[in-house]
Amino acid sequence: MIMLIKCPECNLQVSDHAIACPHCGYPLQTTAAKKQRTKQRRRKKLPNGFGQISEIKTGNLYKPFRAMVTVGKDFYGRPIRKLLKPVAFFKTYNEAYAALVEYNKNPYDLDDDLTVEELYEKWTEEYFKTLSNPSSERTIKSAWNYCSSIYKMRAKDLRPRHIKGCMEEGTYEVDGKEKHPSPTTKTKIKSLFNLMLDYANENDVVDKNYARTFKLSDNIIKDVEEEKKDHIDFTDEEMLKLWNNLYNVDYVDVLLIQCYSGWRPQELGLLKMENVDLENWFITGGMKTDAGKNRVVPIHPKIRSLVKYRYQEAQKLGSEYLINCTDTKTHRSSLKLTYDKYRHRIDKIVNKLELNPEHRAHDGRIQFATMAKAAEVNEYAIKRIMGHKIKDITENTYTKRKREWLMEEILKIK
């Protein structure tokens, strides 16, 4: 209940709940007033990546508020911060905050003392947004793994010898084993620095892109050509081995699904549950090209039980993807099947079943095309199922194919 009291200062009536007299300003409740002032002084938390403001309380500093900017993240995902330039210390919190606001208007106005690792974090944060193909991001990350020897160098100190050192002597440990860059990986490392130092040069972090001052050696180019292998299909004996070892050897079922549907390796791991139609037996998915994206692929009768098994497994896992990595005890986020994981599992299948050692992750796709051709499946049906571009204007633009036609064609494969 509100009561009226007299102000001790001006003798006018005020509410007994008032903190101060509205007439003369005399403080009536000093404790509440202090709490209110404290509440008003409480500062809002700065947004992630905005920066940091700290009050230095040691010593009698004229400008005790220090502003730091976030320039990247370390290996553990923790923010890497540096002093705001050209001025990092301010008289008041508000002055420091205003300086950070100005900096964040152009967050890529980079510090010219950035390390190579910090530069990589800044560049990839921007560059990865422009990529539509997940394999491109994976390729860059894979090449970056071999460059650890120069992570802590200042980017502006990079010279050709440092980049060549990563290409020739870089190492990366996987499952306790030390890996060295293959000829193809060497070209990827060179490409990574070409692009990253272009970005650094544009932002005045470096005066010159030294990655573009040298070309790949003839030996590397020759090795890359020799490294390229033709994809091969599976022999009848190998296909029989696969069927005979279904569920005895991990991921044989996924390989057989690929053989009878033609999915690219990286597409297999991106097939979403919501796009699997077990009533009419079709899957919608795909990537890489306009022709490959969101294409409809019939589920061949031979692999329907395999697809259904994976579907039920995904339901139990609560996964949004059809095919998951359940053969190793890993974190839930590691259930997703990536190209590298699939390639690794295909290598295990090849070794365990003593198949042709030249087999690779794409060979299930080759097998599908080979079987489809042998069964005289319509050429355009093969292209539509595999996601290949159709150059014929009549077929591509004016002919509207129903998915039932695709099913009729794929059934020609016995």
ZAMARGU-4260 file (C-alpha; in steps of 0.2 Angstrom, whole numbers, plus 5000, padded with zeros to 4 digits):
<rodrens>
0) 5000/5000/5000 | 5007/5017/4995 | 5007/5031/5008 | 5012/5049/5007 | 5026/5056/5018
5) 5034/5073/5019 | 5051/5076/5011 | 5064/5081/5025 | 5071/5094/5014 | 5056/5103/5006
10) 5042/5097/5016 | 5031/5093/5001 | 5022/5076/5000 | 5030/5062/4991 | 5027/5043/4990
15) 5035/5032/5003 | 5041/5021/4989 | 5051/5035/4980 | 5069/5034/4979 | 5071/5053/4979
20) 5060/5068/4981 | 5053/5072/4964 | 5052/5090/4969 | 5069/5094/4976 | 5079/5078/4972
25) 5083/5074/4991 | 5088/5055/4992 | 5075/5046/5002 | 5081/5028/5000 | 5100/5028/4999
30) 5102/5009/4998 | 5089/5007/4983 | 5097/5022/4974 | 5114/5014/4975 | 5107/4997/4969
35) 5099/5007/4954 | 5115/5016/4950 | 5124/4999/4951 | 5111/4991/4939 | 5113/5006/4927
40) 5132/5004/4927 | 5131/4985/4922 | 5137/4983/4905 | 5130/4972/4892 | 5140/4957/4886
45) 5150/4960/4870 | 5144/4949/4855 | 5155/4934/4850 | 5169/4940/4839 | 5166/4958/4843
50) 5182/4960/4854 | 5186/4962/4872 | 5187/4977/4884 | 5196/4975/4900 | 5199/4987/4914
55) 5217/4987/4920 | 5216/4990/4939 | 5235/4988/4943 | 5244/5004/4945 | 5237/5021/4942
60) 5234/5021/4924 | 5227/5037/4915 | 5219/5026/4902 | 5214/5010/4911 | 5202/5002/4898
65) 5211/4991/4885 | 5202/4986/4869 | 5207/4970/4860 | 5201/4963/4843 | 5197/4945/4839
70) 5208/4940/4824 | 5204/4921/4823 | 5203/4905/4833 | 5216/4893/4839 | 5216/4874/4837
75) 5203/4872/4851 | 5191/4885/4845 | 5196/4898/4857 | 5197/4916/4851 | 5214/4924/4847
80) 5215/4942/4852 | 5227/4956/4849 | 5228/4974/4854 | 5217/4986/4844 | 5228/4997/4833
85) 5233/5011/4832 | 5226/5014/4850 | 5222/5001/4862 | 5220/5010/4879 | 5206/5023/4883
90) 5200/5034/4898 | 5183/5026/4899 | 5174/5010/4894 | 5163/5020/4882 | 5178/5026/4872
95) 5185/5009/4871 | 5168/5002/4865 | 5166/5016/4852 | 5183/5011/4845 | 5178/4993/4844
100) 5162/4998/4835 | 5173/5008/4822 | 5184/4993/4820 | 5170/4981/4817 | 5163/4991/4803
105) 5177/4984/4793 | 5182/4968/4803 | 5194/4962/4789 | 5205/4977/4790 | 5218/4965/4796
110) 5233/4968/4807 | 5249/4967/4797 | 5257/4957/4811 | 5245/4942/4809 | 5253/4925/4810
115) 5250/4913/4796 | 5238/4903/4806 | 5228/4918/4811 | 5228/4924/4792 | 5221/4906/4787
120) 5207/4908/4800 | 5202/4925/4794 | 5204/4920/4775 | 5194/4903/4777 | 5180/4911/4787
125) 5177/4922/4772 | 5182/4911/4758 | 5172/4895/4763 | 5156/4905/4762 | 5159/4906/4743
130) 5161/4887/4741 | 5146/4877/4735 | 5155/4860/4735 | 5160/4853/4752 | 5174/4844/4744
135) 5183/4860/4740 | 5183/4865/4758 | 5189/4848/4763 | 5203/4849/4750 | 5209/4865/4758
140) 5209/4859/4775 | 5218/4843/4770 | 5232/4853/4762 | 5233/4865/4777 | 5237/4850/4789
145) 5254/4849/4781 | 5259/4867/4784 | 5260/4866/4803 | 5279/4871/4803 | 5274/4889/4798
150) 5258/4892/4808 | 5267/4904/4820 | 5276/4914/4807 | 5271/4931/4803 | 5262/4931/4787
155) 5272/4946/4780 | 5288/4936/4783 | 5283/4921/4771 | 5294/4918/4757 | 5294/4905/4743
160) 5306/4894/4753 | 5294/4892/4767 | 5279/4887/4755 | 5291/4875/4746 | 5296/4868/4763
165) 5278/4863/4767 | 5276/4855/4749 | 5292/4845/4751 | 5294/4842/4769 | 5277/4845/4777
170) 5270/4831/4788 | 5253/4826/4795 | 5250/4813/4808 | 5235/4801/4806 | 5231/4787/4817
175) 5249/4788/4824 | 5257/4787/4807 | 5266/4801/4799 | 5260/4806/4782 | 5269/4816/4768
180) 5261/4826/4754 | 5257/4816/4738 | 5261/4825/4722 | 5243/4830/4720 | 5243/4837/4738
185) 5258/4847/4734 | 5248/4856/4720 | 5234/4859/4733 | 5246/4867/4745 | 5253/4879/4731
190) 5235/4883/4727 | 5230/4886/4745 | 5244/4899/4747 | 5240/4907/4730 | 5223/4911/4736
195) 5226/4915/4754 | 5241/4927/4750 | 5230/4935/4737 | 5218/4939/4751 | 5232/4945/4762
200) 5239/4956/4749 | 5222/4964/4746 | 5221/4968/4764 | 5239/4975/4765 | 5245/4961/4777
205) 5258/4957/4764 | 5267/4968/4751 | 5268/4954/4739 | 5261/4937/4735 | 5277/4926/4735
210) 5267/4910/4731 | 5264/4917/4714 | 5282/4920/4711 | 5286/4902/4707 | 5279/4888/4697
215) 5277/4870/4701 | 5292/4860/4696 | 5292/4848/4681 | 5295/4834/4693 | 5279/4837/4703
220) 5269/4839/4687 | 5276/4823/4681 | 5272/4814/4697 | 5254/4821/4697 | 5251/4814/4680
225) 5258/4797/4685 | 5248/4797/4701 | 5232/4798/4691 | 5224/4781/4689 | 5209/4776/4678
230) 5194/4771/4688 | 5189/4753/4685 | 5173/4743/4687 | 5171/4727/4697 | 5173/4710/4689
235) 5159/4697/4691 | 5170/4687/4704 | 5172/4703/4714 | 5154/4707/4714 | 5150/4690/4720
240) 5162/4692/4734 | 5154/4708/4739 | 5136/4700/4740 | 5143/4685/4749 | 5151/4696/4762
245) 5136/4708/4765 | 5135/4713/4783 | 5151/4702/4786 | 5162/4716/4781 | 5158/4734/4786
250) 5151/4745/4772 | 5150/4732/4759 | 5131/4737/4759 | 5135/4755/4755 | 5147/4750/4741
255) 5133/4739/4734 | 5121/4754/4735 | 5133/4764/4726 | 5135/4751/4712 | 5116/4750/4709
260) 5113/4769/4710 | 5128/4778/4704 | 5130/4791/4718 | 5147/4800/4720 | 5156/4795/4736
265) 5153/4812/4744 | 5135/4812/4739 | 5132/4795/4748 | 5135/4804/4765 | 5123/4819/4761
270) 5107/4809/4757 | 5094/4815/4769 | 5081/4804/4777 | 5067/4816/4772 | 5072/4813/4753
275) 5071/4794/4754 | 5054/4787/4748 | 5053/4769/4753 | 5035/4768/4747 | 5039/4772/4729
280) 5057/4768/4730 | 5066/4784/4725 | 5079/4794/4733 | 5082/4813/4729 | 5099/4820/4731
285) 5115/4825/4723 | 5128/4839/4722 | 5142/4846/4712 | 5134/4852/4696 | 5117/4859/4691
290) 5113/4842/4683 | 5118/4833/4698 | 5109/4843/4711 | 5092/4837/4718 | 5091/4823/4705
295) 5079/4808/4707 | 5087/4791/4708 | 5077/4775/4708 | 5081/4762/4721 | 5085/4746/4712
300) 5076/4730/4719 | 5093/4722/4723 | 5097/4736/4736 | 5080/4740/4743 | 5083/4729/4758
305) 5100/4737/4761 | 5093/4755/4759 | 5079/4750/4771 | 5091/4743/4784 | 5101/4760/4784
310) 5085/4770/4785 | 5079/4760/4801 | 5097/4762/4808 | 5097/4781/4805 | 5080/4782/4813
315) 5087/4774/4829 | 5101/4786/4829 | 5090/4801/4826 | 5101/4806/4812 | 5095/4817/4797
320) 5106/4807/4785 | 5103/4790/4778 | 5121/4783/4779 | 5130/4785/4795 | 5147/4780/4802
325) 5143/4767/4816 | 5158/4756/4815 | 5168/4766/4827 | 5164/4773/4844 | 5165/4792/4841
330) 5156/4808/4845 | 5138/4810/4839 | 5144/4824/4827 | 5156/4811/4819 | 5142/4800/4813
335) 5142/4809/4796 | 5150/4800/4781 | 5163/4810/4773 | 5173/4807/4757 | 5188/4803/4767
340) 5179/4791/4778 | 5171/4782/4764 | 5188/4781/4755 | 5196/4774/4770 | 5182/4761/4772
345) 5183/4756/4753 | 5202/4753/4756 | 5198/4741/4770 | 5185/4731/4760 | 5197/4730/4745
350) 5211/4723/4757 | 5200/4711/4767 | 5191/4703/4752 | 5207/4704/4742 | 5200/4714/4727
355) 5210/4723/4714 | 5221/4735/4724 | 5218/4748/4711 | 5200/4750/4717 | 5195/4767/4724
360) 5180/4776/4731 | 5173/4781/4714 | 5173/4764/4707 | 5155/4760/4713 | 5149/4774/4702
365) 5159/4766/4687 | 5151/4750/4690 | 5134/4757/4689 | 5138/4765/4672 | 5146/4749/4666
370) 5131/4738/4671 | 5118/4751/4664 | 5127/4752/4647 | 5128/4733/4646 | 5110/4732/4650
375) 5106/4744/4636 | 5098/4757/4648 | 5093/4773/4639 | 5108/4785/4637 | 5098/4799/4644
380) 5092/4789/4659 | 5110/4785/4663 | 5114/4804/4663 | 5099/4809/4673 | 5102/4796/4686
385) 5121/4799/4687 | 5119/4818/4686 | 5128/4821/4670 | 5125/4836/4659 | 5113/4833/4644
390) 5119/4843/4629 | 5105/4838/4618 | 5093/4853/4619 | 5077/4843/4614 | 5080/4830/4628
395) 5087/4843/4641 | 5074/4857/4638 | 5059/4851/4630 | 5057/4833/4636 | 5049/4830/4653
400) 5053/4813/4659 | 5043/4805/4673 | 5052/4796/4687 | 5043/4780/4683 | 5052/4780/4666
405) 5069/4781/4676 | 5063/4766/4686 | 5058/4756/4670 | 5075/4759/4663 | 5085/4755/4679
410) 5076/4738/4680 | 5085/4733/4664 | 5100/4730/4676 | 5098/4712/4682
</rodrens>
